[in-house]
């Protein structure tokens, strides 16, 4: 997730004192990076990862298995990597 922070940071031309929360980053990713709305589970993965939480924490109490989060997360990170380079 730090790569995304750096890339977004560079695009804003403000490399000092730059921080954003997961919801702010999510809005940028959806509107300017991927140009699509993420699914609810993709949003959860993005926000949990932004906050340094793992797939086990995502799965706890969600009704989904950890492996499902890993599969969806893998596709999401691949898509982001393709766009961001």
NUTIMI-244806 format. One record per residue: chain; x, y, z of N, C-alpha, C, CB in turn. Coordinates in nm, 3 decimals, padded with zeros to 5 digits. Glycine has a CB too. Layout:
BEGIN
chain A n.east X n.north Y n.up Z ca.east X ca.north Y ca.up Z c.east X c.north Y c.up Z cb.east X cb.north Y cb.up Z
...
END
This chain:
BEGIN
chain A n.east 00.081 n.north -00.118 n.up 00.000 ca.east 00.000 ca.north 00.000 ca.up 00.000 c.east 00.087 c.north 00.126 c.up 00.000 cb.east -00.093 cb.north -00.001 cb.up 00.119
chain A n.east 00.209 n.north 00.116 n.up 00.047 ca.east 00.296 ca.north 00.232 ca.up 00.049 c.east 00.328 c.north 00.279 c.up -00.093 cb.east 00.424 cb.north 00.201 cb.up 00.124
chain A n.east 00.335 n.north 00.187 n.up -00.189 ca.east 00.361 ca.north 00.224 ca.up -00.328 c.east 00.249 c.north 00.315 c.up -00.378 cb.east 00.373 cb.north 00.099 cb.up -00.417
chain A n.east 00.125 n.north 00.280 n.up -00.346 ca.east 00.012 ca.north 00.362 ca.up -00.389 c.east 00.022 c.north 00.499 c.up -00.323 cb.east -00.122 cb.north 00.293 cb.up -00.355
chain A n.east 00.056 n.north 00.504 n.up -00.197 ca.east 00.069 ca.north 00.632 ca.up -00.127 c.east 00.173 c.north 00.720 c.up -00.197 cb.east 00.108 cb.north 00.610 cb.up 00.021
chain A n.east 00.284 n.north 00.660 n.up -00.236 ca.east 00.390 ca.north 00.736 ca.up -00.302 c.east 00.345 c.north 00.784 c.up -00.439 cb.east 00.516 cb.north 00.651 cb.up -00.315
chain A n.east 00.282 n.north 00.696 n.up -00.517 ca.east 00.238 ca.north 00.733 ca.up -00.651 c.east 00.134 c.north 00.845 c.up -00.645 cb.east 00.180 cb.north 00.611 cb.up -00.724
chain A n.east 00.035 n.north 00.832 n.up -00.557 ca.east -00.067 ca.north 00.935 ca.up -00.543 c.east -00.001 c.north 01.064 c.up -00.495 cb.east -00.179 cb.north 00.891 cb.up -00.444
chain A n.east 00.091 n.north 01.050 n.up -00.403 ca.east 00.164 ca.north 01.162 ca.up -00.348 c.east 00.236 c.north 01.239 c.up -00.459 cb.east 00.263 cb.north 01.114 cb.up -00.242
chain A n.east 00.302 n.north 01.168 n.up -00.546 ca.east 00.374 ca.north 01.232 ca.up -00.655 c.east 00.280 c.north 01.304 c.up -00.750 cb.east 00.457 cb.north 01.130 cb.up -00.731
chain A n.east 00.166 n.north 01.244 n.up -00.776 ca.east 00.071 ca.north 01.308 ca.up -00.866 c.east 00.018 c.north 01.439 c.up -00.809 cb.east -00.045 cb.north 01.213 cb.up -00.895
chain A n.east 00.014 n.north 01.449 n.up -00.678 ca.east -00.039 ca.north 01.571 ca.up -00.617 c.east 00.066 c.north 01.682 c.up -00.611 cb.east -00.090 cb.north 01.541 cb.up -00.477
chain A n.east 00.191 n.north 01.649 n.up -00.642 ca.east 00.302 ca.north 01.744 ca.up -00.640 c.east 00.325 c.north 01.803 c.up -00.501 cb.east 00.277 cb.north 01.857 cb.up -00.739
chain A n.east 00.282 n.north 01.732 n.up -00.397 ca.east 00.301 ca.north 01.778 ca.up -00.261 c.east 00.362 c.north 01.663 c.up -00.181 cb.east 00.166 cb.north 01.826 cb.up -00.197
chain A n.east 00.493 n.north 01.655 n.up -00.181 ca.east 00.561 ca.north 01.542 ca.up -00.118 c.east 00.585 c.north 01.562 c.up 00.031 cb.east 00.691 cb.north 01.517 cb.up -00.186
chain A n.east 00.557 n.north 01.679 n.up 00.084 ca.east 00.580 ca.north 01.704 ca.up 00.225 c.east 00.446 c.north 01.713 c.up 00.297 cb.east 00.662 cb.north 01.831 cb.up 00.245
chain A n.east 00.443 n.north 01.661 n.up 00.420 ca.east 00.324 ca.north 01.669 ca.up 00.506 c.east 00.199 c.north 01.617 c.up 00.436 cb.east 00.302 cb.north 01.812 cb.up 00.550
chain A n.east 00.214 n.north 01.511 n.up 00.362 ca.east 00.102 ca.north 01.455 ca.up 00.287 c.east 00.054 c.north 01.328 c.up 00.354 cb.east 00.142 cb.north 01.427 cb.up 00.140
chain A n.east -00.069 n.north 01.325 n.up 00.393 ca.east -00.126 ca.north 01.203 ca.up 00.448 c.east -00.275 c.north 01.202 c.up 00.415 cb.east -00.101 cb.north 01.193 cb.up 00.601
chain A n.east -00.329 n.north 01.083 n.up 00.410 ca.east -00.473 ca.north 01.068 ca.up 00.386 c.east -00.518 c.north 00.939 c.up 00.452 cb.east -00.506 cb.north 01.068 cb.up 00.234
chain A n.east -00.646 n.north 00.934 n.up 00.482 ca.east -00.699 ca.north 00.812 ca.up 00.540 c.east -00.745 c.north 00.718 c.up 00.428 cb.east -00.817 cb.north 00.844 cb.up 00.637
chain A n.east -00.788 n.north 00.600 n.up 00.467 ca.east -00.826 ca.north 00.497 ca.up 00.369 c.east -00.940 c.north 00.543 c.up 00.280 cb.east -00.864 cb.north 00.368 cb.up 00.440
chain A n.east -01.039 n.north 00.610 n.up 00.337 ca.east -01.154 ca.north 00.654 ca.up 00.256 c.east -01.113 c.north 00.757 c.up 00.152 cb.east -01.263 cb.north 00.713 cb.up 00.346
chain A n.east -01.024 n.north 00.847 n.up 00.188 ca.east -00.976 ca.north 00.946 ca.up 00.092 c.east -00.897 c.north 00.879 c.up -00.020 cb.east -00.889 cb.north 01.052 cb.up 00.163
chain A n.east -00.812 n.north 00.786 n.up 00.017 ca.east -00.733 ca.north 00.713 ca.up -00.083 c.east -00.823 c.north 00.631 c.up -00.174 cb.east -00.630 cb.north 00.622 cb.up -00.015
chain A n.east -00.924 n.north 00.569 n.up -00.115 ca.east -01.018 ca.north 00.488 ca.up -00.192 c.east -01.088 c.north 00.573 c.up -00.298 cb.east -01.121 cb.north 00.424 cb.up -00.099
chain A n.east -01.129 n.north 00.693 n.up -00.261 ca.east -01.196 ca.north 00.781 ca.up -00.358 c.east -01.104 c.north 00.812 c.up -00.476 cb.east -01.240 cb.north 00.912 cb.up -00.290
chain A n.east -00.977 n.north 00.836 n.up -00.448 ca.east -00.881 ca.north 00.865 ca.up -00.555 c.east -00.860 c.north 00.742 c.up -00.643 cb.east -00.747 cb.north 00.911 cb.up -00.497
chain A n.east -00.845 n.north 00.627 n.up -00.581 ca.east -00.824 ca.north 00.503 ca.up -00.658 c.east -00.943 c.north 00.477 c.up -00.748 cb.east -00.801 cb.north 00.383 cb.up -00.564
chain A n.east -01.064 n.north 00.492 n.up -00.695 ca.east -01.183 ca.north 00.465 ca.up -00.776 c.east -01.202 c.north 00.569 c.up -00.887 cb.east -01.306 cb.north 00.461 cb.up -00.688
chain A n.east -01.182 n.north 00.695 n.up -00.856 ca.east -01.215 ca.north 00.800 ca.up -00.954 c.east -01.101 c.north 00.832 c.up -01.050 cb.east -01.255 cb.north 00.924 cb.up -00.881
chain A n.east -00.975 n.north 00.815 n.up -01.007 ca.east -00.865 ca.north 00.861 ca.up -01.091 c.east -00.768 c.north 00.752 c.up -01.132 cb.east -00.791 cb.north 00.968 cb.up -01.021
chain A n.east -00.758 n.north 00.645 n.up -01.054 ca.east -00.660 ca.north 00.541 ca.up -01.086 c.east -00.725 c.north 00.428 c.up -01.164 cb.east -00.596 cb.north 00.486 cb.up -00.958
chain A n.east -00.824 n.north 00.363 n.up -01.108 ca.east -00.890 ca.north 00.251 ca.up -01.177 c.east -01.010 c.north 00.295 c.up -01.259 cb.east -00.934 cb.north 00.148 cb.up -01.076
chain A n.east -01.062 n.north 00.413 n.up -01.230 ca.east -01.179 ca.north 00.468 ca.up -01.301 c.east -01.298 c.north 00.374 c.up -01.299 cb.east -01.141 cb.north 00.499 cb.up -01.446
chain A n.east -01.317 n.north 00.312 n.up -01.184 ca.east -01.435 ca.north 00.227 ca.up -01.162 c.east -01.459 c.north 00.216 c.up -01.013 cb.east -01.417 cb.north 00.085 cb.up -01.226
chain A n.east -01.583 n.north 00.186 n.up -00.978 ca.east -01.615 ca.north 00.167 ca.up -00.837 c.east -01.576 c.north 00.025 c.up -00.796 cb.east -01.766 cb.north 00.193 cb.up -00.810
chain A n.east -01.506 n.north 00.012 n.up -00.686 ca.east -01.468 ca.north -00.120 ca.up -00.636 c.east -01.589 c.north -00.189 c.up -00.577 cb.east -01.355 cb.north -00.110 cb.up -00.532
chain A n.east -01.586 n.north -00.321 n.up -00.577 ca.east -01.692 ca.north -00.399 ca.up -00.513 c.east -01.680 c.north -00.380 c.up -00.362 cb.east -01.683 cb.north -00.550 cb.up -00.553
chain A n.east -01.785 n.north -00.413 n.up -00.288 ca.east -01.778 ca.north -00.400 ca.up -00.143 c.east -01.660 c.north -00.475 c.up -00.081 cb.east -01.907 cb.north -00.448 cb.up -00.081
chain A n.east -01.632 n.north -00.594 n.up -00.128 ca.east -01.521 ca.north -00.670 ca.up -00.070 c.east -01.387 c.north -00.610 c.up -00.111 cb.east -01.529 cb.north -00.817 cb.up -00.112
chain A n.east -01.376 n.north -00.558 n.up -00.233 ca.east -01.253 ca.north -00.491 ca.up -00.275 c.east -01.230 c.north -00.366 c.up -00.190 cb.east -01.259 cb.north -00.453 cb.up -00.425
chain A n.east -01.337 n.north -00.295 n.up -00.161 ca.east -01.326 ca.north -00.176 ca.up -00.075 c.east -01.277 c.north -00.215 c.up 00.064 cb.east -01.462 cb.north -00.104 cb.up -00.065
chain A n.east -01.333 n.north -00.322 n.up 00.117 ca.east -01.292 ca.north -00.367 ca.up 00.249 c.east -01.145 c.north -00.405 c.up 00.249 cb.east -01.378 cb.north -00.486 cb.up 00.295
chain A n.east -01.103 n.north -00.479 n.up 00.149 ca.east -00.962 ca.north -00.519 ca.up 00.138 c.east -00.872 c.north -00.397 c.up 00.128 cb.east -00.941 cb.north -00.611 cb.up 00.014
chain A n.east -00.909 n.north -00.303 n.up 00.043 ca.east -00.828 ca.north -00.183 ca.up 00.027 c.east -00.815 c.north -00.107 c.up 00.159 cb.east -00.888 cb.north -00.092 cb.up -00.080
chain A n.east -00.927 n.north -00.084 n.up 00.225 ca.east -00.925 ca.north -00.004 ca.up 00.349 c.east -00.853 c.north -00.076 c.up 00.462 cb.east -01.067 cb.north 00.031 cb.up 00.392
chain A n.east -00.877 n.north -00.205 n.up 00.477 ca.east -00.808 ca.north -00.281 ca.up 00.583 c.east -00.658 c.north -00.283 c.up 00.557 cb.east -00.863 cb.north -00.426 cb.up 00.591
chain A n.east -00.619 n.north -00.301 n.up 00.432 ca.east -00.477 ca.north -00.304 ca.up 00.399 c.east -00.414 c.north -00.167 c.up 00.422 cb.east -00.456 cb.north -00.348 cb.up 00.254
chain A n.east -00.484 n.north -00.063 n.up 00.385 ca.east -00.435 ca.north 00.073 ca.up 00.408 c.east -00.404 c.north 00.095 c.up 00.556 cb.east -00.538 cb.north 00.178 cb.up 00.358
chain A n.east -00.488 n.north 00.034 n.up 00.640 ca.east -00.471 ca.north 00.045 ca.up 00.785 c.east -00.384 c.north -00.066 c.up 00.843 cb.east -00.606 cb.north 00.043 cb.up 00.853
chain A n.east -00.304 n.north -00.131 n.up 00.756 ca.east -00.207 ca.north -00.234 ca.up 00.796 c.east -00.270 c.north -00.356 c.up 00.863 cb.east -00.106 cb.north -00.174 cb.up 00.889
chain A n.east -00.386 n.north -00.397 n.up 00.816 ca.east -00.451 ca.north -00.517 ca.up 00.868 c.east -00.441 c.north -00.627 c.up 00.764 cb.east -00.600 cb.north -00.490 cb.up 00.905
chain A n.east -00.433 n.north -00.751 n.up 00.809 ca.east -00.415 ca.north -00.864 ca.up 00.720 c.east -00.545 c.north -00.934 c.up 00.684 cb.east -00.322 cb.north -00.962 cb.up 00.781
chain A n.east -00.532 n.north -01.035 n.up 00.600 ca.east -00.649 ca.north -01.109 ca.up 00.552 c.east -00.721 c.north -01.182 c.up 00.664 cb.east -00.607 cb.north -01.208 cb.up 00.446
chain A n.east -00.650 n.north -01.227 n.up 00.765 ca.east -00.714 ca.north -01.295 ca.up 00.878 c.east -00.806 c.north -01.199 c.up 00.951 cb.east -00.609 cb.north -01.352 cb.up 00.975
chain A n.east -00.759 n.north -01.077 n.up 00.973 ca.east -00.844 ca.north -00.976 ca.up 01.039 c.east -00.965 c.north -00.941 c.up 00.953 cb.east -00.762 cb.north -00.849 cb.up 01.069
chain A n.east -00.947 n.north -00.939 n.up 00.822 ca.east -01.058 ca.north -00.911 ca.up 00.733 c.east -01.164 c.north -01.020 c.up 00.741 cb.east -01.008 cb.north -00.896 cb.up 00.588
chain A n.east -01.119 n.north -01.143 n.up 00.748 ca.east -01.210 ca.north -01.256 ca.up 00.747 c.east -01.286 c.north -01.272 c.up 00.879 cb.east -01.134 cb.north -01.383 cb.up 00.718
chain A n.east -01.224 n.north -01.235 n.up 00.990 ca.east -01.289 ca.north -01.251 ca.up 01.121 c.east -01.422 c.north -01.180 c.up 01.124 cb.east -01.198 cb.north -01.198 cb.up 01.232
chain A n.east -01.528 n.north -01.257 n.up 01.145 ca.east -01.662 ca.north -01.201 ca.up 01.158 c.east -01.726 c.north -01.155 c.up 01.029 cb.east -01.658 cb.north -01.090 cb.up 01.251
chain A n.east -01.663 n.north -01.179 n.up 00.916 ca.east -01.717 ca.north -01.129 ca.up 00.789 c.east -01.809 c.north -01.229 c.up 00.720 cb.east -01.604 cb.north -01.094 cb.up 00.697
chain A n.east -01.795 n.north -01.356 n.up 00.752 ca.east -01.871 ca.north -01.458 ca.up 00.682 c.east -01.798 c.north -01.515 c.up 00.562 cb.east -02.002 cb.north -01.402 cb.up 00.637
chain A n.east -01.683 n.north -01.457 n.up 00.529 ca.east -01.601 ca.north -01.507 ca.up 00.419 c.east -01.476 c.north -01.572 c.up 00.475 cb.east -01.564 cb.north -01.392 cb.up 00.322
chain A n.east -01.421 n.north -01.665 n.up 00.398 ca.east -01.296 ca.north -01.731 ca.up 00.438 c.east -01.176 c.north -01.643 c.up 00.402 cb.east -01.283 cb.north -01.870 cb.up 00.371
chain A n.east -01.069 n.north -01.661 n.up 00.475 ca.east -00.945 ca.north -01.586 ca.up 00.453 c.east -00.897 c.north -01.602 c.up 00.308 cb.east -00.836 cb.north -01.633 cb.up 00.551
chain A n.east -00.907 n.north -01.724 n.up 00.254 ca.east -00.861 ca.north -01.749 ca.up 00.117 c.east -00.939 c.north -01.669 c.up 00.014 cb.east -00.871 cb.north -01.897 cb.up 00.086
chain A n.east -01.067 n.north -01.646 n.up 00.041 ca.east -01.147 ca.north -01.565 ca.up -00.051 c.east -01.093 c.north -01.422 c.up -00.055 cb.east -01.296 cb.north -01.566 cb.up -00.010
chain A n.east -01.063 n.north -01.366 n.up 00.061 ca.east -01.003 ca.north -01.233 ca.up 00.066 c.east -00.871 c.north -01.230 c.up -00.008 cb.east -00.983 cb.north -01.188 cb.up 00.212
chain A n.east -00.790 n.north -01.335 n.up 00.007 ca.east -00.662 ca.north -01.341 ca.up -00.062 c.east -00.680 c.north -01.344 c.up -00.213 cb.east -00.583 cb.north -01.464 cb.up -00.017
chain A n.east -00.778 n.north -01.419 n.up -00.262 ca.east -00.803 ca.north -01.428 ca.up -00.405 c.east -00.848 c.north -01.293 c.up -00.462 cb.east -00.908 cb.north -01.535 cb.up -00.435
chain A n.east -00.946 n.north -01.233 n.up -00.396 ca.east -00.997 ca.north -01.103 ca.up -00.443 c.east -00.888 c.north -00.997 c.up -00.429 cb.east -01.124 cb.north -01.062 cb.up -00.364
chain A n.east -00.815 n.north -01.000 n.up -00.318 ca.east -00.707 ca.north -00.905 ca.up -00.297 c.east -00.599 c.north -00.917 c.up -00.402 cb.east -00.646 cb.north -00.925 cb.up -00.160
chain A n.east -00.565 n.north -01.040 n.up -00.439 ca.east -00.464 ca.north -01.061 ca.up -00.540 c.east -00.504 c.north -00.997 c.up -00.673 cb.east -00.439 cb.north -01.211 cb.up -00.560
chain A n.east -00.629 n.north -01.014 n.up -00.712 ca.east -00.677 ca.north -00.951 ca.up -00.836 c.east -00.675 c.north -00.798 c.up -00.825 cb.east -00.821 cb.north -01.000 cb.up -00.869
chain A n.east -00.715 n.north -00.747 n.up -00.709 ca.east -00.717 ca.north -00.602 ca.up -00.688 c.east -00.576 c.north -00.545 c.up -00.698 cb.east -00.779 cb.north -00.568 cb.up -00.553
chain A n.east -00.480 n.north -00.607 n.up -00.629 ca.east -00.342 ca.north -00.557 ca.up -00.632 c.east -00.281 c.north -00.571 c.up -00.771 cb.east -00.255 cb.north -00.633 cb.up -00.529
chain A n.east -00.318 n.north -00.676 n.up -00.842 ca.east -00.271 ca.north -00.691 ca.up -00.980 c.east -00.324 c.north -00.576 c.up -01.067 cb.east -00.316 cb.north -00.827 cb.up -01.038
chain A n.east -00.454 n.north -00.547 n.up -01.054 ca.east -00.514 ca.north -00.438 ca.up -01.131 c.east -00.446 c.north -00.304 c.up -01.100 cb.east -00.665 cb.north -00.428 cb.up -01.102
chain A n.east -00.423 n.north -00.279 n.up -00.973 ca.east -00.357 ca.north -00.154 ca.up -00.934 c.east -00.214 c.north -00.149 c.up -00.988 cb.east -00.357 cb.north -00.140 cb.up -00.780
chain A n.east -00.145 n.north -00.262 n.up -00.980 ca.east -00.007 ca.north -00.266 ca.up -01.031 c.east -00.001 c.north -00.241 c.up -01.181 cb.east 00.057 cb.north -00.402 cb.up -00.999
chain A n.east -00.098 n.north -00.294 n.up -01.253 ca.east -00.104 ca.north -00.272 ca.up -01.398 c.east -00.119 c.north -00.124 c.up -01.431 cb.east -00.220 cb.north -00.353 cb.up -01.460
chain A n.east -00.204 n.north -00.057 n.up -01.356 ca.east -00.232 ca.north 00.085 ca.up -01.383 c.east -00.117 c.north 00.174 c.up -01.335 cb.east -00.363 cb.north 00.127 cb.up -01.315
chain A n.east -00.064 n.north 00.145 n.up -01.217 ca.east 00.039 ca.north 00.231 ca.up -01.158 c.east 00.180 c.north 00.201 c.up -01.206 cb.east 00.035 cb.north 00.219 cb.up -01.009
chain A n.east 00.196 n.north 00.085 n.up -01.264 ca.east 00.328 ca.north 00.048 ca.up -01.317 c.east 00.426 c.north -00.005 c.up -01.216 cb.east 00.389 cb.north 00.163 cb.up -01.382
END
